[in-house]
Amino acid sequence: MKKPILLFFVLIFSISAFARVKTGIEVLRDDNFSVVRGKRIGLITNATGVDAELNSTVDILHSAPGVKLVSLFAPEHGVRGDVAGGGVVANQKDARTGLPVHSLYGRTFKPTPEMLRGLDALVYDIQDIGCRSYTFISTMGKAMEAASEQGLEFIVLDRPNPLGGERVEGPMTVEPGFKSFVSQYSIPYVYGLTAGELALWINKTQLGGKCKLHVVKMEGWRRSMTFDQTGLPWVPTSPNIPTAETAFFYPAMGIMGELGSVSIGANYTMPFRVAVNETVDALKLTEYLNGQDIPGVRFRAVYLSPGGKHQKGVQVYILDPKKATLTAIQFHIIRALMAIGQKPFAVDNSRLNLFDKVCGSKSVRQALMNPSAPIPTFDATSWKTSAPKLYD
């Protein structure tokens, strides 16, 4: 009798291990929209706000019985994902529902009292990638601030952190003077929380608990999960994050990309996966980097011709994500470029300032510019023990 019982438990474990995660919008719908029923709501979302069958949260709430969806709020890239990165999002009407769309990435980044007039609650449903410099969390925080000032409820429909909830790394804080929309909060560069968990932190530490916050938790998500384990379809969070795997490369290469001294493949076929320019010696760079034995990572020489420009350098391979420290990859590349005679920091001050703002201080750049200094490392102990956690 022991063998059939053992097989039964193995089967149950296997089924549960591969059960699909339910996102906040699906949990809300399963609960017959009780949290928003009877309320006039504004929705902050974009193309990633979908259920598992790719139905838009806009359309789900617009047709939900007893729910009055009054207006939409557009972050970077727009509600329907039709605006290029960094492009100004305009106020307009949503073509499908006819609802007014208020821009939160243009003349204003925070909902104004006029935008919120007549609302009972703001609802937030955006898939993030777990990285401080991605602007959606800044949009969420500014909207929470506006909601608290107007006495509105703020409802987060939670979604997975594609990097999982255990990875915390990179620069840990944002120093005074370096705060920006790509470093709005003094949190780790890779912060290891879902949007709902981060909202709890923002409410407690930045808003004094004054925001009437409600998080609609996911069902089935665990901190150890990366996005490929959720059973959910990936919708590009921006044009240069076409796959969930790319979310691992963004924190590995994005900071270096702010310098502009090498291309990191943005707007090309391998976004955040290459470091190339027209003058680098690809073989020397590859040999140097692979000689560093960086855990979980290897490099391959590549030769590209984006837009007719012949560029060369390395492609990054994250062979073992559990062993790799993502944010350190670009720091190793910068040092390797310096070692073979390149000058990655020989760029104008605006580029250097943006690099520093994304890092949250100038100390990272100063350390990297000194060839005898070690590659910067960061202690995540305090954050891991103090950050709010809604999931095991």
N, C-alpha and C positions, 0 to 999 in steps of 0.2 A: 504493500500500500504506500510505502514512502515515496517510491519513484513517481507515481501519478501525481501525488501532492506536490512534489518538488517541481514537476513540469508545469503544474497549474500556476504556481507562484512565479515561475520564470516567464510564463505567458502573460500573466497580469502585469508583471514589471515591464515587459517589452512593450505592451500596449500603452501603458502609462508613460513610458519614456518617449514614445513617439506621438502622443496625443497632441493635437493642435492647440496652441495658445489662443485664448479668446481675448481680443483687445477690448479697451474700454467702451468703444461704441457698440460692440456686440453684447457686452454685459449690460449696458444701458438698455439696449433694445430688448434683450431677454427679460429684463425687469419692467417691461412695458413703459419705458421712459419715465419712471416715477420721479427721478431726480429733477427733471425739467418740465414735467407735465404741468400745464396751467401757467407757465412762466413765459414772459417775452424775453427771448434770448438773442444774443449776438454770437456768432461763431467765428473763431479764429482758426483757420485751417488752410490747407493747400492740397496739392494733388495726392499727397501721401495719406490724407484722411479718408481711408476706405475700410470696408469690411473685408473678410476673407474671400468674398466673391467679387471684389473690386468695385462694389457700389460705393459712391461717394457719400461721406458723412453729410455733406450739404444736402444731397437729395434725400437721404434717409430722414434727417430731421425736418426737412421741408414738407415731407409727406406724412410725418408721424402724427397720429391722432392725439389731440389735446396739447400739441406743442406748437408754439407760435414763434417760428424763426423769422426774426425781423430784419436782420442785417448780417453782412459778412465782413470780416476783417482780414486783410491780405498782408502776409509777411513777405520777406524777400522771395522772389520768383513768382509771386501772385497766387491767388486762390486756386486757379486751374493749372499752375505751373508753366505759364506761357511767357514769363519775363526772364531774360538772361541774368546771370549772377551779377550782382552789383547794380543792376539796372533799376531806375526809378519805377516804382509801382504806382499807377494812377488810380484815383477815385473813378469808379465806373459802375455800371450795372452788370450783374452776372447774366450772361447770355442765356443760360438754361432756366434759371428761376426768376429772373427779373429783379432780384433783390439788390439793394445798394451795396457796393463794396467799398469799404473805407480802407485807404492805404495806410499801412504801418511801416512802410519802407519807401519814404519819399520826403515830403515836406515835414512829416511828423513821424516819430517812432513810438509814440505813446498815444493811446486813444484819448481824444479830447472829451470834455464834458458834453459837447454838442453831439459827438458820435454816440455817446452812451445814453443820451436822453431817452426816457421811456422804456429802458431795458430793466429787467429784473436780475439778469445773470449774463455773464460771459462764459462761453464754453470754448475750451482749447483742445484741439485734436490734430497734432502734427507728429509725424515720425521724425525723431532726431537721430543723431549718430554718436552721441555720448562724448562730444568734444567741445571744450569751452569756446572756441573761436567760431563755431557754427552759430549763425545769428538767431536761430529760432528760439533759443532759450532766453536771449535778451529780449526778444519780442514778448515772450511769455511773462517775464519779470516785469516789464514796463506795463503790460496790460493788467497784471495783478495789482500793481501800484495804483493804476487809474481806477480799477474796480473798488479797491479799499477806500479811496478818496470819495467815491460816489456811493458807498454803502451797498455795492452790488455783490452778489455771490459770484465766485469764480470756480468753475468746474473743469477739472482736467480729466479727459478721457485717456487713460494711460496706455502706453505702448512700450514694446521692448527696447532696451538699450542694445543695439546690434553688436556691441563689443562685449556684452555680458555685464553683470553687476559686480564682478570681482576685480576687474582690471582698473587700477588707479595709478596714474603715472604722469610724468612730465612736470613742468613748472607748477608748483603747488599753490601759488598766490598771485594776486595782482597788486603791485605796490602803488601807493599814491602817485598820481601823475600819469599813470599808464592805463587808466580805465578808459574803455572805449566800447563800441557796440560789438567788437570781437573779443573783448575781455571785460564784460559788464560786471562780473562777480568774481570775488577772490576765492576761487575754487580751483581744484587741480585741473590741468589741461585735459586729461582724461579722467572723468570724475566718477564713473562707476555707478550712476543712479539712473532711474527712469525719470521721465519728465515729471511725473507725479511726486516722486521722492524729492526731486530738486525743488519743486514748488513748495513742498513742506519746509525745506531749508530756507528758501527765499522768504517765506512768510515769517518764519521764526527769527531769522537773523537780520533781515533787511527791512521788514515791515512791522516788526514788533507784534506779530500775531494778529494784526488788524484786518487782514484779508479774510473774508468769509469763504474759506477754501474747502472744496469737497473734491476728493480724488476718487474717480470710478476705477477701481483696481481691475487689472487683468485677472483672468483665471488660467492657471496652468503654467505661468511663467516662473522660472527659478533663476536665481542669481548666476548660476553656473552656465546658463544658456547663452549661446551666441545666436544670431538671427537664423542661421541655417537649421537650427534645432527647433524652431518655433512652429514649423509647418505653414507659415504665412507667406504670401507672395510679396516680393520686394517691389515697391514703387520707387523710382529714383527720387531721392530727397532733393537733388539739384542735378543739372545736366552732367556734372562731372562725378556724380556718385551713381553710376548706372546699375551697380550690383551691390548686394550686401557685403560682399568681400571687399569692395572698394572702401568701405567704411574703416577697414583696418589700415589702409594705405594713407588715408587722409591725415591722421595724426602722425604718421611716419614721415611724411614729406611736405605737408602743407606749410609749416613754419618756414622751412628753407625756401619754399616757392615765393615767399614775400620779398626776398632779395632780388629776384629776377636775373641773377647772374648765371643760373642754369634753368632750363625749362624742366618742369616736373610732369609734363605730358597733359596739362589741362587743355581742354578743347581738342584733344587728339585721341587716338584710339586706346591709349594706356594712361588715363588720368591718375596722377599720384604714384605712378609705378616706375618712372624713369628720372634720371638726372642727366641732362644732355645740353651741350651747346656746340658752337661751330669750331671751337679751338681745343677742347679737351682731348687728351690721348686716352681713348677708350680702354685699350689694353692695360696701360699703366694704372688707370683708376681701378679697373676690375681686379688686377693683381694685388694692388695695395689693400683694397677693402676686404677681399677674401682672405688676405694674410692676417687680418685682425681677428679672425675667428669670432665674429659677432654672433652670440647665441641665437639660433633659430632663423638665421638670415644668410642668404647667399646672393651673389651679384653676377650678372652676365653682361659682357660687352654688347652694345647695340649701336646700330647705325640707322638713322631715321632721316626722312625728308619731308617733314610737315610744311605745307605751303611752298614746296620747292627749295626750302633751306636744308642743306646737308648738315645734320647734327649727329653728334656721337657722344657716348658716355656709357652709363650702366642702366640695366633694368634690375629692379629690386624683387627678390623672391622671398616671401615670408614662408619658410618651409615648416616651421613649428611655432604657431602663434603663442602657445603657452610658454615657450622659452624666450620669445622675442620681447624686448622692451621697445615698443613701437616708436615712441617719441625720440629715442636715442639714435635711431637709424639715420635720420637726417643730420644729426650732429657728427656722426662718424663720417658721413659723406662730405660734409663741409671741411672737416679736418683732413680728409684724404685729398680733396681738391687743393688745399693749401700745400700739402706735402708734395704734390707733383707739379707745383708751380703756378696753379691757378690763384686768382684773387677774388674769392666769392664775396668779400665785403667791400670791394671797390665799386660801390654803387652810390647813387645820390642819397642825400640825407632823408628824403621822404621815404625811400625804401628801408633804410636803417630804422627809422622811427616806427614804421609799420611792423617790422620784424620784432622790435622791442615791445610794441603794444600787444602783439599776439602772444609773446612770451610772458608778458605781465611785468617786465622789468628790463633793464639794460644789462643786468649781471650775466645772463646767459651768453649774450653776444660778447661781452668783455672776456669771459672765460674761454670762449671758442677762439677768439682772436689771438690768444696767447698759446702758441704751440706746445709749450712746456706744461701747461695746466691740464689736469685730467678732464675727460669728457664730463660735463655736468651731470650730477645725479641728484635725486630728490627723494625726500623721506615722506611716504604717504601714511605713516602709522596713525597720526592724529586724525586725519580725515576718515580713514577706514573705521576708526572706533567711534567717531562722533556723528558721522553723517546719518540722516534718517533712513530707515529701511522698512519698506512695506512688504517685502518678499523674503523668503528664506533662500 
